[in-house]
Amino acid sequence: MDEKVIVYTSTYCQYCSQVKKFLGERNVEFEERNIDKDEKYGEELWNTGMRSVPVTLIGETKILGFNQIQLNQALAARV
């Protein structure tokens, strides 16, 4: 079973846009949690120990920023 993919973003974050585009191009379904639009998402993000966006959660894997290698590895491992 595929693990859920969650991307924590903010509205004007260039790297967040790159992560979303990267996932979209690979037809990966993900839930976007914009910390600017809902402060509970900011709190969730803070509780993961991360302090900036984008953060992509794939199962137990946390990926900070737009790191294509880590994203590809985590996506490959979830199948």
C-alpha positions as CSV (number, residue, x, y, z in Angstrom):
1,M,0.0,0.0,0.0
2,D,1.3,3.5,-0.9
3,E,2.1,5.6,2.1
4,K,0.4,9.0,2.3
5,V,2.4,12.0,1.0
6,I,2.0,15.3,2.9
7,V,3.8,18.5,1.8
8,Y,4.0,21.4,4.3
9,T,4.2,24.7,2.3
10,S,3.8,28.4,2.5
11,T,2.2,30.7,0.0
12,Y,5.2,32.4,-1.5
13,C,7.8,29.6,-1.2
14,Q,9.6,28.9,-4.5
15,Y,10.9,25.5,-3.3
16,C,7.4,24.5,-2.2
17,S,6.2,25.1,-5.7
18,Q,9.1,23.0,-7.1
19,V,8.2,20.1,-4.7
20,K,4.6,20.2,-5.8
21,K,5.5,20.4,-9.5
22,F,8.0,17.5,-9.0
23,L,5.3,15.3,-7.3
24,G,2.7,16.3,-9.9
25,E,4.9,15.4,-12.8
26,R,5.3,11.9,-11.3
27,N,1.5,11.6,-10.7
28,V,2.1,11.3,-6.9
29,E,-1.0,12.2,-5.0
30,F,-0.2,14.4,-2.0
31,E,-1.9,16.5,0.6
32,E,-0.7,20.1,0.7
33,R,-0.7,21.8,4.2
34,N,-0.1,25.5,3.7
35,I,1.1,27.0,7.0
36,D,0.0,30.5,5.9
37,K,-3.6,29.4,5.4
38,D,-4.1,27.3,8.6
39,E,-2.0,27.9,11.7
40,K,-2.7,24.3,12.9
41,Y,-0.5,23.1,10.1
42,G,2.3,25.4,11.3
43,E,1.9,23.9,14.7
44,E,2.0,20.3,13.3
45,L,5.2,21.2,11.4
46,W,6.8,22.7,14.5
47,N,6.0,19.5,16.4
48,T,7.9,17.4,13.8
49,G,11.0,19.4,14.8
50,M,11.1,21.2,11.4
51,R,11.3,24.9,11.3
52,S,11.0,25.8,7.6
53,V,9.2,24.7,4.5
54,P,8.9,22.8,2.3
55,V,8.8,19.6,4.4
56,T,7.6,16.5,2.6
57,L,6.5,13.6,4.7
58,I,6.4,10.2,2.9
59,G,5.5,7.6,5.5
60,E,8.1,8.1,8.3
61,T,10.5,10.0,6.0
62,K,10.9,13.7,6.4
63,I,12.5,15.6,3.6
64,L,13.4,19.3,4.1
65,G,13.5,21.5,1.0
66,F,13.5,20.5,-2.6
67,N,15.9,17.5,-2.7
68,Q,15.1,15.4,-5.8
69,I,17.4,12.6,-4.8
70,Q,15.8,12.2,-1.3
71,L,12.3,12.5,-2.8
72,N,13.0,9.9,-5.5
73,Q,14.4,7.5,-2.9
74,A,11.5,7.9,-0.5
75,L,9.0,7.6,-3.3
76,A,10.7,4.4,-4.6
77,A,10.7,2.9,-1.1
78,R,7.0,3.4,-0.5
79,V,5.7,1.1,-3.2
